Each structure stands twice: as C-alpha cells, then as structure tokens.
Amino acid sequence: MKLKPSKREQIFPLPVALVSTVSNEGIRNAAPWSNITPILRPLEEVVLASWLKRDTLTNIRETGEFVINIPPVEMVEAVMVCSRNYPPEVDEFEMAGLKSHISEEIRAPGIEGCLAWAECTLVEEILREKFSLIIGKVVNLEVDEKFFDEEGQMDFEKAKPMSCVLGSKGLTFTCPKDSGKSADYSEMFLGGKEALSPKP
Ligand SMILES: Cc1cc2nc3c(=O)[nH]c(=O)nc-3n(C[C@H](O)[C@H](O)[C@H](O)COP(=O)(O)O)c2cc1C
C-alpha cells in the first residue's frame, strides 16, 4: 500500500512534550509539541519545529527561553486544552488548571505534574517560508525522582510519558512499553568502543 508523501507524519510514533514560555508581559503559555527532539547524543541541544503563527514562537523570540516539560499520558485533557488557539493575552496555565514549576536558570516556568523539565535558551532560529526551526540549549535539566533512578534512567512503564500516533482522523495517545529487547550503545561500534567516549 502507498500513502501520499504528505502523510509522512503518520509513520512515526511521536513524543508529546508541553512547551512552556512566558511573554514579555509575564503571561504564561503552554502548548503541546511533537516536532521536538534532542539533537544527537550526548550533546546539550534540542530542536523544535514551529508553524509561524504560534504564541510559543513569539515568546521564544521575545525572551530567548522555553521549558520542555514531559507530561504523563494522564495529563491528556490538560494537554488538549493547551492545544487550543487562545489569544496571546490568555494565561494558558490558568485555562488548563496547571501550576507553575519554578525554573532555576530561566524566567519561564515549567509545569507541575510533569515527569521532567528541560530549561532551554534559544541558540538559533532557522526561518523557512512556512515554519521555523528553533535550536535551544538545555541549561538545566530536572526529573521527578519517582520515575527516574539515580543515573537518570526513566522507569517508563511507571512514568507513562505521553506520545502519539497521528492518523487520518486524529491523534491516538500512546505510551512506550518494554519489548523485552535491549542493546548496549557499544554494539554500534566495531571493537565495542564508542567513538565519542573519552580516550583512556
Ligand atoms: C499532540 C500535539 C502536538 C503538536 N505539535 C506541534 C508542533 O510540533 N509544532 C507546532 O507548531 N504545533 C504543534 N501543535 C499545535 C499547537 O500545540 C497548537 O497550535 C497550540 O495552540 C499552539 O499554542 P500557542 O499559540 O500558544 O503556541 C501540536 C498539537 C498537538 C495536540
């Protein structure tokens, strides 16, 4: 079976993050984001793709800051309230019943009840005709110890980080499940040594 090339988003299970920002006037904003990823491993930068008409984009441009919050799948209702196109003067935390999680390094607050908070500063914007790519640097990363061990490994069966599969009729919310299979990073390298690991 073939699909139209424009349906390419339907073949990827996507993460769902909540991106929180604050405007220059101090109005809090939160929006779900699926086009978002760390850039490679183990660096500190992330990239998100934004349509041009987004309060999130305006706030990031104005303040140079944003927080990537990872919601558990139980937060789906609040996430969908945040997806509504409220005007910029509306505090979307209030609309969705969300509480601020105080950030340490930036002014933009995170969101209580999330599993992890990546405070980011704007590094570069790559502007295209219809969308923009925002590259950010994580300047503070915090996780809820209820769902992560001392090494920062997520117990994702307990945490239920929200993800989604986009279909022709709408979104299906999912969360990852252990397949029983795993691999060491070193398996990717001949001789079992990771190229990026520090030299002895
Ligand atoms: C699950 C989900 C993922 C989304 N991902 C994106 C995205 O990656 N980029 C984007 O521009 N909009 C995305 N949206 C749409 C925005 O969240 C939505 O337009 C929101 O109202 C934007 O809010 P803002 O104008 O306050 O920034 C997504 C919506 C949902 C429900």
Ligand as a Chemical Component Dictionary entry (heavy atoms), coordinates in Angstrom:
data_LIG
# 
_chem_comp.id                   LIG 
_chem_comp.type                 NON-POLYMER 
_chem_comp.pdbx_formal_charge   0 
_chem_comp.three_letter_code    LIG 
# 
loop_
_chem_comp_atom.comp_id 
_chem_comp_atom.atom_id 
_chem_comp_atom.alt_atom_id 
_chem_comp_atom.type_symbol 
_chem_comp_atom.charge 
_chem_comp_atom.model_Cartn_x 
_chem_comp_atom.model_Cartn_y 
_chem_comp_atom.model_Cartn_z 
_chem_comp_atom.pdbx_ordinal 
LIG C1  C1  C 0 -0.065 16.449 20.228 1  
LIG C2  C2  C 0 0.147  17.781 19.568 2  
LIG C3  C3  C 0 1.386  18.081 19.031 3  
LIG C4  C4  C 0 1.621  19.326 18.413 4  
LIG N1  N1  N 0 2.855  19.574 17.882 5  
LIG C5  C5  C 0 3.097  20.776 17.289 6  
LIG C6  C6  C 0 4.387  21.038 16.732 7  
LIG O1  O1  O 0 5.297  20.222 16.765 8  
LIG N2  N2  N 0 4.591  22.250 16.156 9  
LIG C7  C7  C 0 3.605  23.205 16.085 10 
LIG O2  O2  O 0 3.848  24.291 15.539 11 
LIG N3  N3  N 0 2.358  22.959 16.603 12 
LIG C8  C8  C 0 2.096  21.778 17.221 13 
LIG N4  N4  N 0 0.860  21.517 17.751 14 
LIG C9  C9  C 0 -0.170 22.551 17.713 15 
LIG C10 C10 C 0 -0.002 23.542 18.862 16 
LIG O3  O3  O 0 0.150  22.909 20.126 17 
LIG C11 C11 C 0 -1.265 24.444 18.962 18 
LIG O4  O4  O 0 -1.422 25.132 17.733 19 
LIG C12 C12 C 0 -1.218 25.418 20.094 20 
LIG O5  O5  O 0 -2.448 26.135 20.163 21 
LIG C13 C13 C 0 -0.115 26.435 19.948 22 
LIG O6  O6  O 0 -0.189 27.265 21.049 23 
LIG P1  P1  P 0 0.466  28.682 21.131 24 
LIG O7  O7  O 0 -0.095 29.550 20.005 25 
LIG O8  O8  O 0 0.055  29.155 22.467 26 
LIG O9  O9  O 0 1.940  28.493 20.963 27 
LIG C14 C14 C 0 0.585  20.284 18.356 28 
LIG C15 C15 C 0 -0.670 19.984 18.905 29 
LIG C16 C16 C 0 -0.890 18.737 19.499 30 
LIG C17 C17 C 0 -2.238 18.426 20.065 31 
# 
loop_
_chem_comp_bond.comp_id 
_chem_comp_bond.atom_id_1 
_chem_comp_bond.atom_id_2 
_chem_comp_bond.value_order 
_chem_comp_bond.pdbx_ordinal 
LIG C1  C2  SING 1  
LIG C2  C3  SING 2  
LIG C2  C16 DOUB 3  
LIG C3  C4  DOUB 4  
LIG C4  N1  SING 5  
LIG C4  C14 SING 6  
LIG N1  C5  DOUB 7  
LIG C5  C6  SING 8  
LIG C5  C8  SING 9  
LIG C6  O1  DOUB 10 
LIG C6  N2  SING 11 
LIG N2  C7  SING 12 
LIG C7  O2  DOUB 13 
LIG C7  N3  SING 14 
LIG N3  C8  DOUB 15 
LIG C8  N4  SING 16 
LIG N4  C9  SING 17 
LIG N4  C14 SING 18 
LIG C9  C10 SING 19 
LIG C10 O3  SING 20 
LIG C10 C11 SING 21 
LIG C11 O4  SING 22 
LIG C11 C12 SING 23 
LIG C12 O5  SING 24 
LIG C12 C13 SING 25 
LIG C13 O6  SING 26 
LIG O6  P1  SING 27 
LIG P1  O7  DOUB 28 
LIG P1  O8  SING 29 
LIG P1  O9  SING 30 
LIG C14 C15 DOUB 31 
LIG C15 C16 SING 32 
LIG C16 C17 SING 33 
# 
